[in-house]
Amino acid sequence: MSANEVIGLSQASFEAEVLKSMGAVLVDFWAEWCGPCKMIAPIVEELAQDYQGRLKVCKLNVDEEREIAANYGIRSIPTLILFKGGKPVEQIIGALPKSALKSKIEGLL
């Protein structure tokens, strides 16, 4: 797996990939039927490339992983949560432009 790949999360991998990660992790909470989620998907992939080696980028399908989504109070999607040292530090709701997402990420790195 390359460092700039977006990692698909499941109940089995969430703890290892996100909670036990010492660095910064961006998790995109999305669903197949969500139009705005599809709109930001290419942006999320670009962010994975732009921050290669500095930010781990993951996606979590809320329909498949309802328990994790509920744990983080995900009510509307897309929701992006930035984690640092396994703790959520920033939550971004809605399809924001790449520049807005980058400024949030830059503040964390």
LORO-298865 format. One record per residue: residue number from 1; x, y, z of N, C-alpha, C in turn. Coordinates in steps of 0.02 Angstrom, whole numbers, plus 32768, in hexadecimal, padded with zeros to 4 digits. Layout:
# residues N
{num->NUM, n_x->X, n_y->Y, n_z->Z, ca_x->X, ca_y->Y, ca_z->Z, c_x->X, c_y->Y, c_z->Z}
...
***
This chain:
# residues 109
{num->1, n_x->802A, n_y->7FC4, n_z->8000, ca_x->8000, ca_y->8000, ca_z->8000, c_x->802C, c_y->803E, c_z->8000}
{num->2, n_x->801E, n_y->806C, n_z->7FD4, ca_x->8046, ca_y->80A9, ca_z->7FD2, c_x->8030, c_y->80D9, c_z->8008}
{num->3, n_x->805E, n_y->8105, n_z->801B, ca_x->8050, ca_y->8133, ca_z->8052, c_x->8019, c_y->8165, c_z->8041}
{num->4, n_x->800D, n_y->8171, n_z->8000, ca_x->7FDC, ca_y->81A4, ca_z->7FEE, c_x->7F98, c_y->8187, c_z->7FDC}
{num->5, n_x->7F8E, n_y->8148, n_z->7FED, ca_x->7F4F, ca_y->8127, ca_z->7FDF, c_x->7F1C, c_y->8138, c_z->8015}
{num->6, n_x->7EDD, n_y->813F, n_z->8002, ca_x->7EA8, ca_y->8149, ca_z->8033, c_x->7E96, c_y->8104, c_z->804E}
{num->7, n_x->7E96, n_y->80FE, n_z->808F, ca_x->7E8C, ca_y->80BE, ca_z->80B0, c_x->7E42, c_y->80B5, c_z->80C2}
{num->8, n_x->7E25, n_y->807E, n_z->80AB, ca_x->7DE0, ca_y->806E, ca_z->80BD, c_x->7DDF, c_y->8050, c_z->8103}
{num->9, n_x->7DB5, n_y->806C, n_z->812F, ca_x->7DB4, ca_y->8055, ca_z->8174, c_x->7D79, c_y->8026, c_z->8181}
{num->10, n_x->7D83, n_y->7FF9, n_z->81B1, ca_x->7D4E, ca_y->7FCD, ca_z->81CA, c_x->7D54, c_y->7FCB, c_z->8216}
{num->11, n_x->7D24, n_y->7FAA, n_z->8235, ca_x->7D26, ca_y->7FA2, ca_z->827E, c_x->7D69, c_y->7F82, c_z->8292}
{num->12, n_x->7D80, n_y->7F52, n_z->8269, ca_x->7DBD, ca_y->7F2D, ca_z->8279, c_x->7DFC, c_y->7F59, c_z->8274}
{num->13, n_x->7DFD, n_y->7F88, n_z->8245, ca_x->7E3A, ca_y->7FAF, ca_z->823A, c_x->7E39, c_y->7FF5, c_z->825A}
{num->14, n_x->7E00, n_y->800C, n_z->8271, ca_x->7DFA, ca_y->8051, ca_z->8289, c_x->7E2A, c_y->8060, c_z->82C2}
{num->15, n_x->7E2E, n_y->8034, n_z->82F2, ca_x->7E59, ca_y->8040, ca_z->832C, c_x->7EA2, c_y->8046, c_z->8318}
{num->16, n_x->7EBA, n_y->8016, n_z->82F0, ca_x->7F00, ca_y->8016, ca_z->82DC, c_x->7F11, c_y->8051, c_z->82AF}
{num->17, n_x->7EE5, n_y->8060, n_z->827E, ca_x->7EF4, ca_y->8094, ca_z->824D, c_x->7EEA, c_y->80DB, c_z->8268}
{num->18, n_x->7EBA, n_y->80E4, n_z->8296, ca_x->7EA9, ca_y->8127, ca_z->82AD, c_x->7EBC, c_y->8132, c_z->82F6}
{num->19, n_x->7EA0, n_y->810A, n_z->8322, ca_x->7EA8, ca_y->8116, ca_z->836A, c_x->7EEF, c_y->810A, c_z->8383}
{num->20, n_x->7F12, n_y->80DB, n_z->8363, ca_x->7F57, ca_y->80CC, ca_z->8379, c_x->7F8B, c_y->80F0, c_z->834F}
{num->21, n_x->7F74, n_y->8119, n_z->8320, ca_x->7FA2, ca_y->813E, ca_z->82F5, c_x->7FBB, c_y->817B, c_z->831B}
{num->22, n_x->7FFC, n_y->8184, n_z->831E, ca_x->8019, ca_y->81BD, ca_z->8342, c_x->8013, c_y->81FE, c_z->831A}
{num->23, n_x->8014, n_y->81F9, n_z->82D9, ca_x->8011, ca_y->8234, ca_z->82AF, c_x->7FCA, c_y->824D, c_z->82A3}
{num->24, n_x->7FC4, n_y->827A, n_z->8273, ca_x->7F83, ca_y->8295, ca_z->8261, c_x->7F5F, c_y->8267, c_z->8231}
{num->25, n_x->7F1E, n_y->825E, n_z->823D, ca_x->7EF5, ca_y->8233, ca_z->8213, c_x->7EB5, c_y->8258, c_z->8201}
{num->26, n_x->7EA4, n_y->8258, n_z->81C1, ca_x->7E65, ca_y->8275, ca_z->81A9, c_x->7E36, c_y->823C, c_z->8198}
{num->27, n_x->7DFB, n_y->823B, n_z->81B8, ca_x->7DCA, ca_y->8206, ca_z->81A9, c_x->7D8E, c_y->8227, c_z->8187}
{num->28, n_x->7D7E, n_y->820E, n_z->814C, ca_x->7D44, ca_y->8225, ca_z->8125, c_x->7D0B, c_y->81F4, c_z->8132}
{num->29, n_x->7CD7, n_y->820C, n_z->8155, ca_x->7C9B, ca_y->81E3, ca_z->8161, c_x->7C6C, c_y->81EF, c_z->8127}
{num->30, n_x->7C5B, n_y->81BB, n_z->8101, ca_x->7C35, ca_y->81C2, ca_z->80C4, c_x->7C04, c_y->8188, c_z->80BB}
{num->31, n_x->7BDB, n_y->818C, n_z->8086, ca_x->7BAF, ca_y->8155, ca_z->8072, c_x->7BA7, c_y->8156, c_z->8027}
{num->32, n_x->7B98, n_y->811B, n_z->800C, ca_x->7B91, ca_y->8111, ca_z->7FC3, c_x->7B5C, c_y->8140, c_z->7FA4}
{num->33, n_x->7B25, n_y->814B, n_z->7FC8, ca_x->7AEC, ca_y->8171, ca_z->7FAE, c_x->7AF3, c_y->81BD, c_z->7FB5}
{num->34, n_x->7B29, n_y->81D3, n_z->7FD5, ca_x->7B31, ca_y->821A, ca_z->7FE6, c_x->7B52, c_y->8242, c_z->7FAE}
{num->35, n_x->7B2C, n_y->826F, n_z->7F8F, ca_x->7B46, ca_y->8298, ca_z->7F58, c_x->7B82, c_y->82C3, c_z->7F6C}
{num->36, n_x->7B7B, n_y->82EB, n_z->7FA2, ca_x->7BB5, ca_y->8315, ca_z->7FB7, c_x->7BF3, c_y->82EB, c_z->7FC8}
{num->37, n_x->7BE9, n_y->82AD, n_z->7FE0, ca_x->7C22, ca_y->8281, ca_z->7FEF, c_x->7C48, c_y->8271, c_z->7FAE}
{num->38, n_x->7C22, n_y->8265, n_z->7F79, ca_x->7C41, ca_y->8257, ca_z->7F38, c_x->7C65, c_y->8295, c_z->7F1D}
{num->39, n_x->7C4A, n_y->82D0, n_z->7F2D, ca_x->7C69, ca_y->830E, ca_z->7F17, c_x->7CAE, c_y->8319, c_z->7F37}
{num->40, n_x->7CB3, n_y->8309, n_z->7F78, ca_x->7CF3, ca_y->8316, ca_z->7F9A, c_x->7D24, c_y->82DB, c_z->7F96}
{num->41, n_x->7D0D, n_y->82A1, n_z->7F7E, ca_x->7D3A, ca_y->8266, ca_z->7F7A, c_x->7D7A, c_y->8275, c_z->7F54}
{num->42, n_x->7D77, n_y->8296, n_z->7F19, ca_x->7DB7, ca_y->82A5, ca_z->7EF6, c_x->7DE3, c_y->82D5, c_z->7F1E}
{num->43, n_x->7DC4, n_y->8303, n_z->7F43, ca_x->7DEA, ca_y->8333, ca_z->7F6C, c_x->7E0F, c_y->830D, c_z->7FA4}
{num->44, n_x->7DEB, n_y->82DD, n_z->7FC3, ca_x->7E09, ca_y->82B5, ca_z->7FF9, c_x->7E45, c_y->828E, c_z->7FDD}
{num->45, n_x->7E3D, n_y->8273, n_z->7FA0, ca_x->7E75, ca_y->824E, ca_z->7F81, c_x->7EB0, c_y->827D, c_z->7F73}
{num->46, n_x->7EA1, n_y->82BA, n_z->7F5C, ca_x->7ED6, ca_y->82EB, ca_z->7F4F, c_x->7EFA, c_y->82FD, c_z->7F90}
{num->47, n_x->7ED5, n_y->8304, n_z->7FC6, ca_x->7EF4, ca_y->8314, ca_z->8007, c_x->7F23, c_y->82DC, c_z->801C}
{num->48, n_x->7F10, n_y->829E, n_z->800F, ca_x->7F3C, ca_y->8265, ca_z->801F, c_x->7F7E, c_y->826C, c_z->7FFA}
{num->49, n_x->7F7B, n_y->8283, n_z->7FBB, ca_x->7FB8, ca_y->828D, ca_z->7F93, c_x->7FDF, c_y->82C9, c_z->7FAD}
{num->50, n_x->7FBB, n_y->8301, n_z->7FB8, ca_x->7FDB, ca_y->8340, ca_z->7FCD, c_x->8001, c_y->8339, c_z->800F}
{num->51, n_x->7FE5, n_y->8310, n_z->803C, ca_x->8002, ca_y->830A, ca_z->8080, c_x->8023, c_y->82C7, c_z->808B}
{num->52, n_x->8038, n_y->82A8, n_z->8055, ca_x->8058, ca_y->8267, ca_z->8059, c_x->8091, c_y->8268, c_z->808C}
{num->53, n_x->808F, n_y->8238, n_z->80BA, ca_x->80C3, ca_y->8233, ca_z->80ED, c_x->80B7, c_y->825F, c_z->8129}
{num->54, n_x->8086, n_y->828D, n_z->8125, ca_x->8077, ca_y->82BA, ca_z->815D, c_x->8031, c_y->82AF, c_z->817A}
{num->55, n_x->8005, n_y->8292, n_z->8151, ca_x->7FBF, ca_y->8289, ca_z->8165, c_x->7FA7, c_y->8247, c_z->8149}
{num->56, n_x->7F89, n_y->821E, n_z->8174, ca_x->7F6A, ca_y->81E0, ca_z->815D, c_x->7F21, c_y->81F1, c_z->814D}
{num->57, n_x->7F0A, n_y->81DC, n_z->8112, ca_x->7EC6, ca_y->81EC, ca_z->80FD, c_x->7E9E, c_y->81AB, c_z->80F7}
{num->58, n_x->7E64, n_y->81AA, n_z->8119, ca_x->7E3A, ca_y->816D, ca_z->811B, c_x->7DF2, c_y->817E, c_z->810B}
{num->59, n_x->7DCD, n_y->814C, n_z->80F5, ca_x->7D85, ca_y->8153, ca_z->80E8, c_x->7D5F, c_y->811F, c_z->810F}
{num->60, n_x->7D26, n_y->8132, n_z->812A, ca_x->7CFD, ca_y->8103, ca_z->814F, c_x->7CB5, c_y->8108, c_z->8135}
{num->61, n_x->7C9C, n_y->80D0, n_z->811B, ca_x->7C58, ca_y->80CD, ca_z->8102, c_x->7C28, c_y->80C7, c_z->813E}
{num->62, n_x->7BFF, n_y->80FB, n_z->8149, ca_x->7BD4, ca_y->80FC, ca_z->8184, c_x->7B9D, c_y->80C8, c_z->8182}
{num->63, n_x->7B89, n_y->80B1, n_z->8146, ca_x->7B56, ca_y->807D, ca_z->8141, c_x->7B72, c_y->8039, c_z->8156}
{num->64, n_x->7BB2, n_y->802F, n_z->8149, ca_x->7BD2, ca_y->7FEF, ca_z->815B, c_x->7BEC, c_y->7FEF, c_z->81A2}
{num->65, n_x->7BFE, n_y->802A, n_z->81BC, ca_x->7C1C, ca_y->802F, ca_z->81FF, c_x->7BF4, c_y->8060, c_z->822A}
{num->66, n_x->7BB5, n_y->804F, n_z->8235, ca_x->7B87, ca_y->807B, ca_z->825A, c_x->7B9E, c_y->8089, c_z->82A1}
{num->67, n_x->7BBD, n_y->8057, n_z->82C1, ca_x->7BD1, ca_y->805E, ca_z->8307, c_x->7C07, c_y->8093, c_z->830F}
{num->68, n_x->7C39, n_y->8092, n_z->82E3, ca_x->7C6E, ca_y->80C4, ca_z->82E6, c_x->7C51, c_y->810A, c_z->82D9}
{num->69, n_x->7C27, n_y->810F, n_z->82A5, ca_x->7C07, ca_y->814F, ca_z->8294, c_x->7BE0, c_y->8169, c_z->82D0}
{num->70, n_x->7BBB, n_y->813E, n_z->82F2, ca_x->7B94, ca_y->8152, ca_z->832D, c_x->7BC2, c_y->8169, c_z->8365}
{num->71, n_x->7BFA, n_y->8147, n_z->836F, ca_x->7C2A, ca_y->8159, ca_z->83A4, c_x->7C42, c_y->81A1, c_z->839C}
{num->72, n_x->7C47, n_y->81B8, n_z->835D, ca_x->7C60, ca_y->81FB, ca_z->8350, c_x->7C28, c_y->822C, c_z->8341}
{num->73, n_x->7BEA, n_y->8218, n_z->834E, ca_x->7BB1, ca_y->8245, ca_z->8347, c_x->7BA6, c_y->825E, c_z->8300}
{num->74, n_x->7BB5, n_y->8233, n_z->82CF, ca_x->7BAD, ca_y->8247, ca_z->8289, c_x->7B62, c_y->8249, c_z->8279}
{num->75, n_x->7B48, n_y->8285, n_z->826D, ca_x->7B02, ca_y->828E, ca_z->825D, c_x->7AF7, c_y->829F, c_z->8214}
{num->76, n_x->7B27, n_y->82C2, n_z->81F7, ca_x->7B21, ca_y->82D1, ca_z->81AF, c_x->7B64, c_y->82C3, c_z->818E}
{num->77, n_x->7B60, n_y->82B1, n_z->814F, ca_x->7B9D, ca_y->82A2, ca_z->812A, c_x->7B9D, c_y->82CB, c_z->80EA}
{num->78, n_x->7BD7, n_y->82DB, n_z->80CF, ca_x->7C18, ca_y->82C5, ca_z->80E8, c_x->7C2D, c_y->82EA, c_z->8128}
{num->79, n_x->7C4C, n_y->82C5, n_z->8154, ca_x->7C6D, ca_y->82E2, ca_z->818E, c_x->7CB5, c_y->82CA, c_z->818D}
{num->80, n_x->7CE3, n_y->82F8, n_z->8194, ca_x->7D2A, ca_y->82E6, ca_z->8199, c_x->7D40, c_y->82F4, c_z->81E0}
{num->81, n_x->7D63, n_y->82C5, n_z->81FE, ca_x->7D7F, ca_y->82D0, ca_z->8241, c_x->7DCB, c_y->82C9, c_z->823C}
{num->82, n_x->7DED, n_y->82FB, n_z->8257, ca_x->7E36, ca_y->82F8, ca_z->825C, c_x->7E48, c_y->82DE, c_z->82A1}
{num->83, n_x->7E70, n_y->82AA, n_z->82A2, ca_x->7E88, ca_y->828D, ca_z->82E1, c_x->7ED2, c_y->829C, c_z->82E8}
{num->84, n_x->7EE6, n_y->82A7, n_z->8326, ca_x->7F2E, ca_y->82B0, ca_z->8335, c_x->7F3B, c_y->8287, c_z->8373}
{num->85, n_x->7F6B, n_y->8259, n_z->836F, ca_x->7F7A, ca_y->822E, ca_z->83A8, c_x->7F3E, c_y->8205, c_z->83BD}
{num->86, n_x->7F15, n_y->81F1, n_z->838D, ca_x->7EDB, ca_y->81C6, ca_z->839C, c_x->7E9E, c_y->81EB, c_z->83B5}
{num->87, n_x->7EA1, n_y->822D, n_z->83BC, ca_x->7E69, ca_y->8253, ca_z->83D7, c_x->7E4D, c_y->8282, c_z->83A1}
{num->88, n_x->7E0A, n_y->8287, n_z->839C, ca_x->7DEE, ca_y->82B6, ca_z->836C, c_x->7DFA, c_y->82FE, c_z->8382}
{num->89, n_x->7E17, n_y->8326, n_z->8355, ca_x->7E28, ca_y->836B, ca_z->8366, c_x->7E02, c_y->839E, c_z->833C}
{num->90, n_x->7DE6, n_y->8388, n_z->8304, ca_x->7DC3, ca_y->83B7, ca_z->82D8, c_x->7D8E, c_y->8390, c_z->82B1}
{num->91, n_x->7D52, n_y->83AC, n_z->82AD, ca_x->7D1C, ca_y->838C, ca_z->8287, c_x->7D04, c_y->83BD, c_z->8252}
{num->92, n_x->7D00, n_y->83A5, n_z->8214, ca_x->7CEC, ca_y->83CF, ca_z->81DC, c_x->7CAE, c_y->83AF, c_z->81BD}
{num->93, n_x->7C77, n_y->83D2, n_z->81BE, ca_x->7C38, ca_y->83B7, ca_z->81A3, c_x->7C28, c_y->83D8, c_z->8161}
{num->94, n_x->7C18, n_y->83AE, n_z->8130, ca_x->7C04, ca_y->83C8, ca_z->80EE, c_x->7C3D, c_y->83C7, c_z->80BD}
{num->95, n_x->7C2C, n_y->83D4, n_z->807E, ca_x->7C5C, ca_y->83D2, ca_z->8047, c_x->7C7D, c_y->8416, c_z->8041}
{num->96, n_x->7CB6, n_y->841F, n_z->8063, ca_x->7CDA, ca_y->845E, ca_z->805F, c_x->7D0A, c_y->845D, c_z->8025}
{num->97, n_x->7D1D, n_y->8498, n_z->800B, ca_x->7D4F, ca_y->849A, ca_z->7FD6, c_x->7D93, c_y->8483, c_z->7FF1}
{num->98, n_x->7DBD, n_y->846D, n_z->7FC3, ca_x->7DFF, ca_y->8453, ca_z->7FD6, c_x->7E27, c_y->8486, c_z->7FFF}
{num->99, n_x->7E23, n_y->84C6, n_z->7FEC, ca_x->7E4A, ca_y->84F9, ca_z->8010, c_x->7E36, c_y->84FD, c_z->8059}
{num->100, n_x->7DF5, n_y->84F7, n_z->8067, ca_x->7DDD, ca_y->84F9, ca_z->80AD, c_x->7DF5, c_y->84BB, c_z->80D3}
{num->101, n_x->7DF4, n_y->8482, n_z->80B3, ca_x->7E0C, ca_y->8445, ca_z->80D4, c_x->7E57, c_y->8449, c_z->80E1}
{num->102, n_x->7E7C, n_y->8463, n_z->80B1, ca_x->7EC5, ca_y->846A, ca_z->80B9, c_x->7ED6, c_y->8498, c_z->80F4}
{num->103, n_x->7EB0, n_y->84CE, n_z->80FC, ca_x->7EC0, ca_y->84FC, ca_z->8133, c_x->7EB4, c_y->84DA, c_z->8177}
{num->104, n_x->7E81, n_y->84AF, n_z->817B, ca_x->7E74, ca_y->848A, ca_z->81B9, c_x->7EAD, c_y->8459, c_z->81C6}
{num->105, n_x->7EC2, n_y->8436, n_z->8191, ca_x->7EF7, ca_y->8404, ca_z->8198, c_x->7F39, c_y->8426, c_z->81AB}
{num->106, n_x->7F48, n_y->845D, n_z->8189, ca_x->7F87, ca_y->8481, ca_z->8196, c_x->7F8B, c_y->8496, c_z->81E0}
{num->107, n_x->7F52, n_y->84A8, n_z->81FD, ca_x->7F50, ca_y->84BD, ca_z->8243, c_x->7F60, c_y->8484, c_z->8272}
{num->108, n_x->7F59, n_y->8446, n_z->825A, ca_x->7F63, ca_y->840B, ca_z->8283, c_x->7FAA, c_y->83EF, c_z->827D}
{num->109, n_x->7FC8, n_y->83F8, n_z->8242, ca_x->8009, ca_y->83D8, ca_z->8235, c_x->8044, c_y->83FE, c_z->8253}
***
